[in-house]
Amino acid sequence: MENFLLGLNLSHDSSASIHRTDGKLIGALEEERFTRRKNEASFPSNSIRKLFQSIDSSGNLNVSKIVIGSHRNPNDISLQVWHQIFNPPMHPGWPNQPYTVAPGSHIEIDKLNKRFDNSADYVEFEIRKALEKNRIINKPEIKWIAHHDAHSASGAFGAPWHSSVERTLAFSLDGSGDNESGVVQIISKSGFIEDLVRIPFTESLGLVYSEVTGRYGFKKHRHEGKITGLAALGDFSPAVEYLYKCLKVEDGAPKIVLSKNKFTWILNRLLARSKFTDLKKPISIERMIETATALSPNYADLAFAIQEVIEERIIEIVKYWINKSGVSDITLGGGVFSNVKINQKIAELPEVKKVFIFPNMGDGGLSAGGVWRSLHEDKLLGNGLMFDNMYLGSQTLVNRDTIPENIKVIHFEKASELFRKVSTLIAEEYIAGSCIGKMEFGPRALGNRSILAAPFNYEINKNLNSKLHRTEFMPFAPIVMAEHASDIFDLTLHHSLEPFKYMTMTCNVKDKWKKSIPAVVHVDGTARPQFVDILTNPIIYQILAEFYKITNVPVLINTSFNTHEEPIIENLTQGIASLLEDKVDFIFDESNIYFKIDNVLSELN
């Protein structure tokens, strides 16, 4: 019987990944797609069950090792917090916060404190109990990997060149994890890993950016992308100069210039040793952003300021370590690198040869990164590609009995006829929802759980954002036939196009195309494209090809199939619920089109 490795992330965006013994990633899921709670922070029991079923419906798997990539030591977190992660309240409206202990839980927690000597014993007990429910009765080894080592590994070993390049310069930056906000490492093919610098959470650029997110009334650690979009509408203000003075780089690491209140600084350093470290941050950050806010005369100027300064400081860090190490092939992991504008600036540096961002760069990707780091330490990591694509999730199955009576279904015997009809409807400016193949792993919809639309009319941004309850200044991304990409986008400074397969980076749109596809061009002249070829996603590629025949434009709007504050849909039933709420005009899968009987497509046949 074949052995498998199970990777887990037990932080927010909880996830599970299943690997062959050489590290090859064959399935990965995030728990939020099943609980329908954004940034889910509970044990990924649904994800584990779905992954096991996808390999063997009988559940007869041999899991030889479990690697948890989100925590260095489970004893750094109290047992009551772990209890919350394994027993999330199911009451509607309960906040999805693992550090918020539900009323009534204290009696059970008192019992557990008497039963278990420490948090590690309790966590291991709960994990093994979950495996038994999935009929995994052997007792695999459980290994814990430091948060930022897993982030770093996700980029370094997820990179397509990981086995052919002798040394990779790997960066990880996020808000905080394991009392750190980042790490810079040299990862060698021979097996050696050198820590160049480990960055404490008290110097976190991610927390600074999140503080600005909260200042706008958005949710911290969730809506930072809105600040990136809003920054393009702002301009230079005194806040820029002020933030440059507050955020420095010393010896290749970020340094936050602290407030004059030394007592506050000392107090927060002491708090950093507590078991609730991830909830703490220096009060100086709050005061810094308060001052920057007062120096921003325009609504968007604070967003511009923080984007400008964080971009430049991270570029300074990257250039410092490239020059010091002599390594120019770099990888990026951690939530800070969900900032697609920062990634573009890094990729366009003349010092950079190749760059790769793990597609699930946030904490969801820790489940995979932890496994790869563990195998590398044991010199068991394979030399091949660690994944073929990001279509690693569950596959939706059509059950005609569950289709509501007011939904009409048109079946197509020939796939080519389906592709032609879908592309024709989109060209007529109907909005499509796709529900095809396996679900994507990570924050980006890559065609299989996407909303697709024509890119010709900029006003569609307002219409679609209104339907989806999204912020109007957020740009939509283009999905493009790969062979036309260099004609549409300026890629002359990009030595590697791998990031554009996964929408992890922006690039400049050529002037001759800006007027043709205005719906996918941001106000700063950039776009965040996905390049698609026929091997990676044949259905979406052929729909694009048909659309190109009709319009002479090989581009569609691609945005995730979800309304604001909801996870991306997991299955067709969830997609139809959106259809019934008029979020899209029709849905298609591999052989059918679905639409409401009483809508504008009612005469379609």
MORA-V977406 format. One record per residue. RES is the residue in three letters. OMEGA is omega as a letter, one per 30 degrees, with the letter a starting at -180 (999 if undefined). NEAR is the number of other ideal C-beta (glycine too) atoms within 10 Angstrom. Layout:
res | omega | near
RES | OMEGA | NEAR
RES | OMEGA | NEAR
//
This chain:
res | omega | near
MET | a | 7
GLU | l | 10
ASN | l | 14
PHE | l | 22
LEU | l | 27
LEU | l | 25
GLY | a | 30
LEU | l | 27
ASN | a | 32
LEU | l | 27
SER | l | 26
HIS | a | 23
ASP | a | 26
SER | a | 30
SER | l | 31
ALA | l | 28
SER | l | 34
ILE | a | 27
HIS | l | 27
ARG | a | 13
THR | l | 15
ASP | l | 13
GLY | a | 25
LYS | a | 16
LEU | a | 24
ILE | l | 15
GLY | l | 21
ALA | a | 27
LEU | l | 29
GLU | a | 33
GLU | a | 25
GLU | a | 26
ARG | a | 25
PHE | l | 19
THR | a | 20
ARG | l | 13
ARG | a | 17
LYS | l | 17
ASN | a | 20
GLU | a | 25
ALA | l | 24
SER | l | 21
PHE | a | 23
PRO | a | 27
SER | l | 18
ASN | a | 21
SER | l | 29
ILE | a | 25
ARG | a | 17
LYS | l | 21
LEU | l | 24
PHE | l | 24
GLN | a | 15
SER | l | 17
ILE | a | 15
ASP | a | 14
SER | l | 8
SER | a | 9
GLY | a | 14
ASN | l | 12
LEU | l | 22
ASN | l | 13
VAL | a | 19
SER | a | 14
LYS | l | 20
ILE | l | 24
VAL | l | 27
ILE | a | 25
GLY | a | 33
SER | a | 28
HIS | l | 26
ARG | a | 18
ASN | a | 12
PRO | a | 20
ASN | l | 18
ASP | l | 17
ILE | a | 21
SER | l | 17
LEU | a | 21
GLN | l | 18
VAL | l | 17
TRP | l | 24
HIS | l | 23
GLN | a | 21
ILE | a | 18
PHE | a | 18
ASN | a | 15
PRO | l | 21
PRO | a | 17
MET | a | 7
HIS | l | 7
PRO | l | 5
GLY | l | 5
TRP | a | 12
PRO | a | 11
ASN | a | 16
GLN | a | 13
PRO | a | 23
TYR | l | 16
THR | a | 12
VAL | a | 16
ALA | l | 15
PRO | a | 6
GLY | a | 8
SER | a | 15
HIS | l | 12
ILE | l | 8
GLU | l | 13
ILE | l | 19
ASP | l | 11
LYS | a | 10
LEU | l | 19
ASN | l | 16
LYS | a | 8
ARG | a | 11
PHE | a | 16
ASP | a | 10
ASN | a | 12
SER | a | 23
ALA | l | 19
ASP | l | 15
TYR | a | 21
VAL | l | 25
GLU | l | 15
PHE | a | 14
GLU | l | 18
ILE | a | 20
ARG | l | 16
LYS | l | 10
ALA | l | 17
LEU | l | 20
GLU | l | 11
LYS | l | 11
ASN | l | 16
ARG | l | 12
ILE | a | 21
ILE | l | 11
ASN | a | 11
LYS | a | 12
PRO | l | 19
GLU | l | 11
ILE | a | 17
LYS | a | 17
TRP | a | 23
ILE | l | 25
ALA | a | 23
HIS | a | 29
HIS | l | 30
ASP | l | 29
ALA | l | 35
HIS | a | 38
SER | a | 31
ALA | a | 36
SER | l | 34
GLY | a | 28
ALA | a | 33
PHE | l | 27
GLY | a | 25
ALA | a | 27
PRO | a | 15
TRP | a | 17
HIS | a | 26
SER | a | 14
SER | l | 10
VAL | a | 18
GLU | a | 9
ARG | l | 18
THR | l | 24
LEU | a | 24
ALA | l | 30
PHE | l | 28
SER | l | 34
LEU | l | 29
ASP | l | 28
GLY | l | 25
SER | l | 26
GLY | a | 29
ASP | l | 23
ASN | l | 19
GLU | l | 24
SER | l | 29
GLY | l | 30
VAL | l | 24
VAL | a | 26
GLN | l | 24
ILE | l | 18
ILE | a | 25
SER | l | 16
LYS | a | 16
SER | l | 8
GLY | a | 11
PHE | l | 10
ILE | a | 16
GLU | l | 11
ASP | l | 12
LEU | l | 19
VAL | l | 15
ARG | a | 18
ILE | l | 22
PRO | a | 15
PHE | l | 22
THR | l | 24
GLU | a | 20
SER | l | 26
LEU | l | 25
GLY | l | 25
LEU | l | 22
VAL | l | 26
TYR | l | 25
SER | l | 26
GLU | l | 22
VAL | l | 28
THR | l | 23
GLY | a | 14
ARG | l | 19
TYR | a | 16
GLY | l | 7
PHE | a | 17
LYS | l | 14
LYS | l | 15
HIS | l | 20
ARG | a | 15
HIS | a | 18
GLU | l | 21
GLY | l | 17
LYS | l | 18
ILE | l | 24
THR | l | 25
GLY | a | 21
LEU | a | 23
ALA | a | 25
ALA | l | 18
LEU | a | 16
GLY | a | 22
ASP | l | 14
PHE | l | 11
SER | l | 19
PRO | l | 15
ALA | a | 27
VAL | a | 22
GLU | l | 12
TYR | a | 18
LEU | l | 24
TYR | l | 14
LYS | a | 10
CYS | a | 20
LEU | a | 20
LYS | l | 14
VAL | l | 17
GLU | l | 9
ASP | l | 9
GLY | l | 18
ALA | l | 20
PRO | l | 24
LYS | l | 15
ILE | l | 18
VAL | a | 10
LEU | l | 19
SER | a | 17
LYS | a | 8
ASN | a | 12
LYS | l | 9
PHE | l | 7
THR | a | 15
TRP | a | 16
ILE | l | 10
LEU | a | 14
ASN | l | 17
ARG | l | 13
LEU | l | 10
LEU | a | 15
ALA | a | 16
ARG | a | 10
SER | a | 12
LYS | l | 15
PHE | a | 12
THR | a | 19
ASP | l | 20
LEU | a | 11
LYS | l | 20
LYS | l | 22
PRO | l | 24
ILE | l | 15
SER | l | 19
ILE | l | 21
GLU | a | 15
ARG | l | 17
MET | a | 23
ILE | l | 24
GLU | l | 11
THR | l | 16
ALA | l | 25
THR | a | 16
ALA | a | 12
LEU | a | 16
SER | a | 24
PRO | a | 11
ASN | a | 13
TYR | a | 11
ALA | a | 19
ASP | l | 23
LEU | l | 27
ALA | l | 27
PHE | a | 22
ALA | a | 28
ILE | l | 29
GLN | l | 23
GLU | a | 20
VAL | l | 23
ILE | l | 26
GLU | a | 18
GLU | l | 17
ARG | l | 20
ILE | l | 24
ILE | l | 17
GLU | l | 13
ILE | a | 22
VAL | a | 23
LYS | l | 17
TYR | a | 18
TRP | l | 22
ILE | a | 18
ASN | a | 12
LYS | a | 13
SER | a | 17
GLY | a | 10
VAL | a | 20
SER | l | 19
ASP | a | 23
ILE | l | 27
THR | a | 28
LEU | l | 33
GLY | a | 32
GLY | a | 31
GLY | l | 26
VAL | a | 26
PHE | l | 26
SER | l | 22
ASN | a | 27
VAL | l | 22
LYS | l | 21
ILE | a | 27
ASN | l | 23
GLN | a | 21
LYS | l | 16
ILE | a | 23
ALA | a | 26
GLU | l | 19
LEU | l | 16
PRO | l | 9
GLU | a | 13
VAL | l | 20
LYS | l | 15
LYS | l | 18
VAL | l | 28
PHE | l | 25
ILE | l | 29
PHE | a | 32
PRO | l | 26
ASN | a | 31
MET | l | 30
GLY | a | 26
ASP | l | 29
GLY | a | 32
GLY | a | 32
LEU | l | 36
SER | l | 35
ALA | a | 33
GLY | l | 35
GLY | l | 31
VAL | a | 32
TRP | l | 31
ARG | a | 29
SER | a | 27
LEU | l | 22
HIS | l | 22
GLU | a | 15
ASP | a | 11
LYS | l | 8
LEU | a | 13
LEU | a | 24
GLY | a | 17
ASN | a | 10
GLY | l | 11
LEU | a | 16
MET | l | 24
PHE | l | 21
ASP | l | 13
ASN | a | 16
MET | l | 23
TYR | a | 19
LEU | a | 24
GLY | a | 25
SER | a | 19
GLN | a | 13
THR | l | 22
LEU | a | 8
VAL | l | 17
ASN | a | 10
ARG | a | 8
ASP | a | 5
THR | a | 10
ILE | a | 16
PRO | a | 13
GLU | a | 6
ASN | l | 10
ILE | l | 15
LYS | a | 18
VAL | l | 13
ILE | a | 16
HIS | l | 9
PHE | l | 17
GLU | a | 7
LYS | l | 9
ALA | a | 13
SER | l | 10
GLU | l | 11
LEU | a | 23
PHE | a | 22
ARG | a | 18
LYS | l | 18
VAL | a | 24
SER | l | 24
THR | l | 14
LEU | l | 21
ILE | l | 25
ALA | l | 17
GLU | l | 12
GLU | l | 13
TYR | a | 20
ILE | a | 21
ALA | l | 24
GLY | a | 23
SER | l | 25
CYS | a | 26
ILE | l | 23
GLY | a | 19
LYS | a | 18
MET | l | 26
GLU | l | 27
PHE | l | 27
GLY | a | 25
PRO | a | 22
ARG | l | 24
ALA | a | 24
LEU | l | 25
GLY | a | 24
ASN | l | 23
ARG | a | 28
SER | l | 27
ILE | a | 26
LEU | a | 28
ALA | l | 25
ALA | a | 24
PRO | a | 27
PHE | a | 19
ASN | a | 13
TYR | a | 12
GLU | l | 10
ILE | l | 19
ASN | l | 21
LYS | a | 11
ASN | a | 13
LEU | l | 20
ASN | l | 17
SER | l | 10
LYS | a | 16
LEU | l | 20
HIS | a | 11
ARG | a | 18
THR | a | 15
GLU | a | 10
PHE | l | 17
MET | a | 18
PRO | l | 21
PHE | a | 22
ALA | l | 22
PRO | l | 27
ILE | a | 27
VAL | l | 26
MET | a | 22
ALA | a | 20
GLU | l | 11
HIS | a | 16
ALA | a | 20
SER | l | 14
ASP | a | 12
ILE | a | 25
PHE | l | 23
ASP | a | 15
LEU | a | 19
THR | a | 10
LEU | a | 13
HIS | a | 20
HIS | l | 15
SER | a | 17
LEU | a | 16
GLU | a | 19
PRO | a | 24
PHE | l | 23
LYS | a | 20
TYR | l | 22
MET | a | 27
THR | a | 28
MET | l | 28
THR | l | 27
CYS | a | 26
ASN | l | 18
VAL | l | 23
LYS | a | 14
ASP | a | 9
LYS | a | 9
TRP | a | 20
LYS | a | 15
LYS | a | 9
SER | a | 15
ILE | a | 22
PRO | a | 16
ALA | a | 20
VAL | l | 29
VAL | l | 21
HIS | a | 20
VAL | l | 10
ASP | l | 15
GLY | l | 15
THR | l | 20
ALA | l | 26
ARG | a | 25
PRO | l | 26
GLN | l | 25
PHE | a | 24
VAL | l | 27
ASP | a | 12
ILE | l | 15
LEU | a | 10
THR | l | 18
ASN | a | 23
PRO | a | 15
ILE | a | 21
ILE | l | 26
TYR | a | 20
GLN | l | 20
ILE | l | 27
LEU | a | 28
ALA | l | 14
GLU | l | 20
PHE | l | 25
TYR | l | 16
LYS | a | 13
ILE | a | 14
THR | a | 17
ASN | l | 8
VAL | a | 21
PRO | a | 23
VAL | l | 26
LEU | l | 33
ILE | l | 25
ASN | l | 29
THR | a | 23
SER | a | 20
PHE | l | 26
ASN | l | 22
THR | a | 14
HIS | l | 12
GLU | l | 12
GLU | l | 17
PRO | l | 21
ILE | a | 22
ILE | l | 28
GLU | a | 23
ASN | a | 19
LEU | l | 22
THR | l | 15
GLN | l | 20
GLY | l | 25
ILE | l | 21
ALA | l | 12
SER | l | 21
LEU | l | 21
LEU | l | 13
GLU | l | 10
ASP | l | 11
LYS | l | 19
VAL | l | 24
ASP | l | 20
PHE | l | 24
ILE | l | 24
PHE | l | 25
ASP | a | 21
GLU | a | 13
SER | a | 15
ASN | l | 17
ILE | a | 20
TYR | l | 23
PHE | l | 23
LYS | a | 18
ILE | a | 11
ASP | a | 9
ASN | a | 16
VAL | l | 12
LEU | a | 19
SER | a | 11
GLU | a | 5
LEU | l | 14
ASN | 999 | 6
//
